[in-house]
Amino acid sequence: MRCGNLIAVSGTAPVAADGSTFAPGDAYRQAHRCFEIIEAALQQLEISLLSVIRTRMYVTDISRWPEFGRAHREFFGDHPPATTLVEVRRLIGEEMLIEVEADAVVGSD
């Protein structure tokens, strides 16, 4: 969703091309998949990950934060956005371990 210079990418879940849950049980690969989807959504608007100012990760097992964090670092590197990691009881897909939201700002003064 784009509104002026604000972009919101929400409900990014680890979904495979066929609609199934991507990499069941693998926290790192599921997180990586979510960030791939976010990056692709931004690319459709000709926006890079450098414009992302905030991410929110909803996870079903916060003790696996190093795996989720590793994927986050691989995508944002030296320019990490403000980030929140929250444990939730469950997600829409039973095998899903993470869902991610990202907010970006482009063309700001």
C-alpha positions as MATLAB code, in Angstrom:
seq = 'MRCGNLIAVSGTAPVAADGSTFAPGDAYRQAHRCFEIIEAALQQLEISLLSVIRTRMYVTDISRWPEFGRAHREFFGDHPPATTLVEVRRLIGEEMLIEVEADAVVGSD';
ca = [
       0.000    0.000    0.000;
       1.374    3.406   -0.958;
       0.054    6.724    0.348;
       2.195    9.610   -0.853;
       5.734    8.943    0.317;
       4.675    6.251    2.829;
       4.717    2.560    1.935;
       3.302   -0.208    4.129;
       3.930   -3.866    3.378;
       1.835   -5.996    5.709;
       0.923   -9.597    6.287;
       4.090  -10.960    4.748;
       4.083  -14.642    5.602;
       6.437  -17.453    4.514;
       4.402  -18.600    1.534;
       5.810  -20.793   -1.229;
       4.969  -20.249   -4.908;
       2.256  -22.921   -4.713;
       0.582  -21.250   -1.717;
       1.830  -23.716    0.871;
       3.916  -22.763    3.892;
       7.547  -22.342    2.888;
      10.150  -24.381    4.809;
       7.998  -25.728    7.681;
       9.943  -25.784   10.959;
      12.863  -23.685    9.644;
      12.781  -20.270   11.334;
      15.687  -18.801    9.357;
      14.384  -19.867    5.936;
      10.858  -18.720    6.739;
      12.125  -15.288    7.811;
      14.332  -15.104    4.728;
      11.300  -15.874    2.553;
       9.294  -13.088    4.201;
      12.048  -10.577    3.461;
      12.275  -11.810   -0.143;
       8.555  -11.109   -0.541;
       8.919   -7.655    1.022;
      11.852   -6.833   -1.231;
       9.902   -7.951   -4.324;
       6.887   -5.837   -3.303;
       9.111   -2.782   -2.897;
      10.868   -3.446   -6.200;
       7.489   -3.329   -7.952;
       7.307    0.285   -6.749;
      10.976    0.866   -7.698;
      11.920    1.226   -4.036;
      14.894   -0.392   -2.324;
      15.207   -1.895    1.129;
      17.202    1.220    2.097;
      13.870    3.073    2.308;
      12.549    0.729    5.009;
      12.399    2.555    8.332;
      10.590   -0.037   10.474;
       9.938   -3.758   10.570;
       7.682   -5.741   12.857;
       8.204   -9.471   13.199;
       5.479  -11.578   14.762;
       6.843  -14.974   15.739;
       5.442  -18.061   17.434;
       8.661  -18.865   19.334;
      10.715  -15.860   20.419;
      13.517  -18.131   21.672;
      14.426  -18.582   18.000;
      15.246  -14.865   17.684;
      18.823  -15.518   16.476;
      17.466  -17.291   13.385;
      14.957  -14.539   12.623;
      17.589  -11.884   13.316;
      20.103  -13.522   10.991;
      17.708  -13.243    8.054;
      16.883   -9.642    8.993;
      20.598   -8.721    9.081;
      21.209  -10.350    5.703;
      18.606   -8.117    4.068;
      19.249   -4.841    5.900;
      22.969   -5.121    6.692;
      24.557   -1.858    7.756;
      21.283    0.087    7.477;
      18.866   -1.740    9.792;
      15.453   -0.179   10.352;
      13.847    0.173   13.754;
      12.669   -3.337   14.550;
      10.167   -4.983   16.840;
      10.037   -8.729   17.552;
       6.874   -9.944   19.254;
       5.829  -13.456   20.205;
       2.254  -14.364   19.331;
       0.238  -17.462   20.119;
      -0.230  -18.480   16.491;
      -0.360  -17.236   12.917;
      -2.858  -17.866   10.149;
      -0.981  -20.926    8.912;
      -0.300  -23.626   11.482;
       3.249  -24.276   10.182;
       4.139  -20.582    9.958;
       6.703  -19.386   12.487;
       6.869  -15.717   11.427;
       4.957  -12.921    9.749;
       6.568   -9.575    8.942;
       5.389   -6.006    8.321;
       7.604   -3.287    6.865;
       7.157    0.488    6.603;
       9.144    2.598    4.174;
       9.434    6.306    3.401;
      10.553    7.567    0.001;
      11.296   10.989   -1.383;
      11.289   12.637    2.029;
      12.919   16.023    2.506;
];
